[in-house]
Amino acid sequence: MTTPPVAVSHIDIHGDSGQAVIGTTVNGDLIQKMTTFVRGKPPMYLSSAEVSDRVTCYVPAHNHALIVAELRLNHTVGLIGTQGSGRETTAIAAMHELRPDIPIRRFSLEDEDAQEIDTVQACGYLIHAEDRGLAPLGRCIEAVRTSGGYLAVVAEREMQPLATGSLSWIPVESPHPVQVYRHWAKKRGPTEWADWDQAVTLLEGALPADARRLADLVTRASRKSDDITALQAEVANAYSGWAEELRAWFGQHTAPH
């Protein structure tokens, strides 16, 4: 049976052959075949080891207390800063200060839906603002507040207020990179590296992320030998020749990364 397209609120269907059902009401038996699409990407939870590492080696932003206060009051905050300025680490440390036991995960507005936010168990959520916009953010904020969790949005500039609802934006006042380096060096490597004079020169005009990278190079180099002069030269070359180091690394690791 076929029927011409008509503008009706419902239609009665009779017959046993395949039908195309149009409308809101059907009298009789109706068998529907439905296809459900399941997103296979798992939630991006940060491991307890990574959170602990970030918090242990965290050098507080100059306005850390203000960020914590905003999260405590509204459970949400927007953090502004350039990439590498420590926005994400600041958010993790602030959430951990408020709830040391809270799980923390990254949340993608592009790949995930606000309905995936657990409104029963409190959780900390990290969202990176993208050029695609923050239209779904309002629903995420509501769900997070309902659960008693926390949400931090990191961006390079303040987003439009209409897109982010009641989210308050705070520019992250990053600590000095030399201070970050020395703190990381004391926590993760030989303490004699913390007072390495050349680190001050290497980190001139750098960001906290650069200081952490330098500290990581120090940690790896200090395991090789006891000749600290030779190791310091090696670390300085590796830090300054970052592009060459990356090319060498990817040359040795051919699988996609």
C-alpha positions as CSV (number, residue, x, y, z in Angstrom):
1,M,0.0,0.0,0.0
2,T,1.2,3.5,-0.8
3,T,-0.2,6.8,0.0
4,P,0.6,10.2,-1.4
5,P,2.3,12.7,1.0
6,V,-0.4,14.5,3.0
7,A,-0.2,16.9,5.9
8,V,-2.0,15.0,8.7
9,S,-1.4,14.7,12.4
10,H,-1.8,10.8,12.2
11,I,-2.5,8.0,9.8
12,D,-4.0,4.5,10.1
13,I,-2.1,1.8,8.4
14,H,-3.6,-1.5,7.2
15,G,-1.8,-4.3,5.4
16,D,0.9,-6.9,5.9
17,S,3.6,-5.8,3.5
18,G,6.4,-3.4,4.3
19,Q,5.2,0.1,5.2
20,A,6.7,3.5,5.7
21,V,5.2,4.9,8.9
22,I,4.5,8.7,8.9
23,G,2.7,10.4,11.8
24,T,2.4,10.4,15.5
25,T,-0.4,7.8,16.1
26,V,-0.7,4.3,14.7
27,N,-3.8,2.0,15.2
28,G,-2.8,-1.7,15.3
29,D,0.5,-3.5,15.6
30,L,3.7,-1.7,14.7
31,I,7.1,-3.3,14.5
32,Q,9.9,-0.7,14.5
33,K,13.6,-1.4,13.7
34,M,15.9,0.9,15.6
35,T,19.6,1.5,15.3
36,T,21.6,2.7,18.3
37,F,25.0,4.3,17.9
38,V,27.3,3.8,20.8
39,R,30.4,6.0,21.1
40,G,33.4,3.8,21.8
41,K,35.7,6.5,23.2
42,P,36.1,5.9,26.9
43,P,36.0,8.7,29.5
44,M,39.4,10.4,29.8
45,Y,40.1,10.1,33.5
46,L,43.4,11.2,34.9
47,S,45.2,8.5,36.8
48,S,45.7,9.0,40.5
49,A,49.5,8.9,39.8
50,E,49.3,11.8,37.3
51,V,47.1,13.9,39.7
52,S,49.5,13.2,42.5
53,D,52.5,14.2,40.4
54,R,50.8,17.4,39.3
55,V,49.8,18.4,42.8
56,T,53.1,17.5,44.4
57,C,55.1,19.6,42.0
58,Y,52.6,22.4,41.6
59,V,53.8,25.9,42.2
60,P,50.7,28.0,43.0
61,A,49.6,30.7,40.6
62,H,49.8,34.1,42.2
63,N,45.9,34.2,42.2
64,H,45.5,30.5,43.2
65,A,43.4,31.5,46.3
66,L,40.9,33.4,44.1
67,I,40.5,30.4,41.7
68,V,39.9,28.1,44.6
69,A,37.3,30.5,46.1
70,E,35.5,30.7,42.7
71,L,35.3,26.9,42.5
72,R,34.1,26.6,46.1
73,L,31.4,29.1,45.5
74,N,30.1,28.3,42.0
75,H,31.7,24.9,41.3
76,T,32.8,26.3,37.9
77,V,35.6,28.6,36.7
78,G,37.1,29.7,33.4
79,L,40.9,30.0,33.3
80,I,42.5,32.3,30.7
81,G,46.1,32.0,29.6
82,T,48.4,30.9,26.8
83,Q,49.2,27.3,26.2
84,G,51.9,26.2,28.6
85,S,51.0,28.8,31.3
86,G,49.8,26.1,33.7
87,R,46.1,26.6,33.3
88,E,45.2,22.9,33.5
89,T,47.6,22.1,36.4
90,T,46.2,25.1,38.3
91,A,42.7,23.7,37.8
92,I,43.7,20.2,39.0
93,A,45.4,21.6,42.1
94,A,42.4,23.7,42.9
95,M,40.0,20.8,42.6
96,H,42.2,18.6,44.6
97,E,42.5,21.2,47.4
98,L,38.7,21.3,47.7
99,R,38.2,17.5,47.3
100,P,41.4,15.5,47.6
101,D,39.4,12.3,46.8
102,I,37.6,13.6,43.7
103,P,38.3,11.8,40.4
104,I,39.3,14.2,37.6
105,R,38.8,13.8,33.9
106,R,39.0,15.7,30.7
107,F,35.7,16.3,28.9
108,S,35.3,17.1,25.2
109,L,32.3,19.2,24.1
110,E,32.9,17.9,20.6
111,D,32.9,14.2,21.3
112,E,30.8,13.9,24.4
113,D,27.4,15.0,25.5
114,A,26.3,16.7,28.7
115,Q,24.2,13.7,29.5
116,E,27.4,11.7,30.1
117,I,28.2,13.8,33.1
118,D,27.6,11.8,36.2
119,T,25.0,13.7,38.2
120,V,25.2,11.2,41.1
121,Q,29.0,11.0,41.8
122,A,30.9,14.2,42.1
123,C,33.8,14.5,39.6
124,G,36.2,17.2,38.4
125,Y,35.9,18.1,34.7
126,L,38.5,19.8,32.5
127,I,37.3,21.3,29.2
128,H,39.5,23.0,26.7
129,A,37.8,25.7,24.8
130,E,37.9,25.2,21.0
131,D,37.0,27.4,18.0
132,R,34.0,25.2,17.5
133,G,32.3,27.1,20.3
134,L,30.9,26.4,23.8
135,A,27.2,26.1,23.0
136,P,26.7,22.9,25.1
137,L,28.5,24.3,28.1
138,G,25.4,25.5,29.9
139,R,24.0,22.0,30.2
140,C,27.4,20.8,31.5
141,I,27.6,23.5,34.1
142,E,24.1,22.6,35.3
143,A,24.9,18.9,35.5
144,V,28.1,19.4,37.4
145,R,26.5,21.7,39.9
146,T,23.8,19.1,40.5
147,S,26.3,16.5,41.3
148,G,28.4,18.7,43.6
149,G,31.4,18.3,41.3
150,Y,33.7,21.0,39.7
151,L,34.3,22.2,36.2
152,A,37.2,24.2,34.8
153,V,37.3,25.6,31.3
154,V,40.7,26.6,30.0
155,A,41.0,29.0,27.1
156,E,43.4,31.5,25.6
157,R,40.8,34.3,25.7
158,E,37.5,34.9,27.4
159,M,34.6,33.3,25.6
160,Q,31.2,35.1,24.9
161,P,29.1,35.3,28.0
162,L,26.0,34.1,26.2
163,A,27.8,30.8,25.3
164,T,29.0,30.1,28.8
165,G,26.2,31.2,31.1
166,S,27.3,32.2,34.6
167,L,30.9,31.1,34.1
168,S,33.4,33.5,35.6
169,W,36.7,34.0,33.7
170,I,40.0,34.5,35.6
171,P,43.4,35.1,33.9
172,V,45.9,32.7,35.5
173,E,48.8,34.6,37.0
174,S,51.5,32.1,36.4
175,P,54.5,31.7,38.7
176,H,58.0,32.5,37.4
177,P,59.4,29.6,35.3
178,V,62.6,29.5,37.3
179,Q,60.6,29.0,40.4
180,V,58.7,26.2,38.7
181,Y,61.9,24.6,37.5
182,R,63.6,24.7,40.9
183,H,60.5,23.3,42.6
184,W,60.3,20.4,40.1
185,A,64.0,19.7,40.3
186,K,63.9,19.5,44.1
187,K,60.9,17.1,44.0
188,R,62.0,14.8,41.2
189,G,65.8,15.1,40.7
190,P,69.1,15.6,42.5
191,T,68.8,18.7,44.6
192,E,72.1,20.1,43.3
193,W,70.4,20.7,40.0
194,A,67.9,23.2,41.6
195,D,70.6,25.9,41.9
196,W,71.9,25.3,38.3
197,D,72.8,28.9,37.2
198,Q,72.4,28.2,33.5
199,A,68.7,27.3,34.1
200,V,68.0,31.0,34.7
201,T,69.4,31.8,31.3
202,L,67.7,28.9,29.5
203,L,64.3,29.9,31.0
204,E,64.4,33.6,30.1
205,G,61.1,34.4,28.6
206,A,59.8,30.9,29.0
207,L,56.5,29.5,30.4
208,P,55.9,27.1,33.3
209,A,55.5,24.2,30.8
210,D,59.0,24.9,29.5
211,A,60.3,24.8,33.1
212,R,58.7,21.5,33.6
213,R,60.3,20.2,30.4
214,L,63.7,21.3,31.5
215,A,63.2,19.6,34.9
216,D,62.2,16.4,33.1
217,L,65.4,16.5,31.0
218,V,67.4,17.0,34.2
219,T,65.6,14.0,35.9
220,R,66.4,11.7,32.9
221,A,70.0,13.0,32.6
222,S,70.9,12.6,36.2
223,R,70.4,8.8,36.0
224,K,73.2,8.4,33.4
225,S,76.4,9.2,35.2
226,D,78.0,11.3,37.9
227,D,79.8,13.7,35.6
228,I,77.4,16.7,36.3
229,T,79.3,19.1,34.1
230,A,78.9,16.9,31.0
231,L,75.3,16.2,31.9
232,Q,74.5,19.9,32.3
233,A,75.9,20.6,28.8
234,E,73.8,17.7,27.4
235,V,70.6,19.0,29.1
236,A,71.2,22.5,27.8
237,N,71.7,21.3,24.3
238,A,68.6,19.1,24.5
239,Y,66.5,21.9,25.9
240,S,67.7,24.5,23.3
241,G,67.5,22.1,20.4
242,W,63.9,21.0,21.2
243,A,63.0,20.7,17.5
244,E,65.9,18.4,16.8
245,E,65.1,16.4,19.9
246,L,61.5,15.9,18.7
247,R,62.6,14.9,15.2
248,A,65.0,12.3,16.7
249,W,62.4,10.9,19.0
250,F,59.8,10.5,16.2
251,G,62.5,9.0,14.0
252,Q,63.0,6.3,16.7
253,H,59.2,5.8,17.3
254,T,57.7,5.2,13.9
255,A,54.2,4.2,15.1
256,P,51.6,7.0,15.2
257,H,51.6,9.1,18.3
